[in-house]
Amino acid sequence: MEKNKRFETDVIHMGYDSGENSGSLVPPLFQSSTFTFANAAQGERRFAGEEEGYIYSRLGNPTVKVLEERMAALEGAEKALAFGSGMAAVSSVLFSIVKAGDHILCSQGVYGCTFGLLQLMKDKFNVDHDFSLMESRESVLQAIRPNTVCIYIETPINPTMRLVDLQMVAEAAKEKGIPVVVDNTFCSPYLQKPLEKGCDVVIHSATKYVCGHGDVIAGLAAGSEEFMSKVAMTTLKDMGGVISPFDAWLLLRGLKTLHVRMDRHCENAEKLAAYLKAHHAVQSVYFPGNPGHPDYSIAKKQMRRPGGLISFTIKGTKENAQAFMDKLKLIKIAVSLGDAETLIQHPATMTHAVVPREDREKMGIDDSLLRLSVGLEAWEDIWGDLEQALSAASEKC
Ligand SMILES: *Cc1c(COP(=O)(O)O)cnc(C)c1O
């Protein structure tokens, strides 16, 4: 297939040729666990890697392959792999890099279950980690230890929305020969392309914006042919966190509208962030599109637009935050993000409840912080719901 069309075209066409599939406009769903060989010799050749072709769906599946090729094109990677969840992608990538005694340097704040995985790796496998704000090249170089084998970044950081300068970290890491892995879930490849900034591996919880419809749990990772082939043949194949063909098919369906959806998520979020900031019951708003955001200049440098997530604190205590949530009508209380429906969650008691209070506070997550995943509804209706709940909650303060 021809490469390097514009993003909006690749997201619809890459990795698929209807001519090779009986003219089917949409990639067929190969809902099959195994693939038959014409004869014993062909089976032998396929297992020996001497002949291309499918063997068993944990090792490869034609529907999944379309998704992987499309995603590789969108991230500008040589190769992408699909997984059964975002955490399967995170764990498969990290376990393929580290061994006992190694160290991972992480951004100050990671997804709650990634935090749990890092803790498990430390407790059971003696793989240590540290968190760093990564505010300057010097601070990154200083935080790298002799046994550091990986730099792991989320940007924007969940849920505080601080950013990490990907190019700066990639350059520092290159000096030490350490791969940089970026969880790009909050942006999708439409808003941010870490590989173009010199990072080595990109991970997605495809459950979020890539799917966009709230009906699939899945993950993706993309990087060099060499690294991703190693993941495919070891931690993906042998730990087994593969995606189902049907979920891959649903992701291909969702992905077609990624650019259209992202633009609307961003437009809505830009409007709502401004209204929230102006409301008397709101203490602070964390949104990389606000010129007052501490990392506004990094946002300009590496993100096409500031994204569809807004965190904010409301005046008062945890009880005020929870009372506010309970007043919402249109906006649903749920974790996850990137769906058509606007969702709100309370990180301290939900996504980051597993993180000890002390670490949570270091990450900047206090009890009145709320995270809003701005949906695709009319922004006026989303604001109407926020405003009535804010007014009701502020009467109580
Ligand atoms: C949701 C999420 C994950 C985990 O993905 P699952 O698909 O739920 O396993 C990882 N990182 C980030 C930033 C997420 O938002």
The ligand as a Gaussian input file, in Angstrom:
#p B3LYP/6-31G(d) Opt

LIG

0 1
 C       -6.704000       3.431000      30.563000
 C       -5.254000       3.692000      30.545000
 C       -4.322000       2.642000      30.577000
 C       -4.724000       1.196000      30.717000
 O       -5.453000       0.750000      29.625000
 P       -6.551000      -0.436000      29.671000
 O       -7.017000      -0.500000      28.273000
 O       -7.601000      -0.045000      30.648000
 O       -5.816000      -1.667000      30.127000
 C       -2.983000       2.978000      30.507000
 N       -2.570000       4.260000      30.427000
 C       -3.439000       5.285000      30.400000
 C       -2.923000       6.683000      30.308000
 C       -4.804000       5.047000      30.464000
 O       -5.664000       6.071000      30.454000

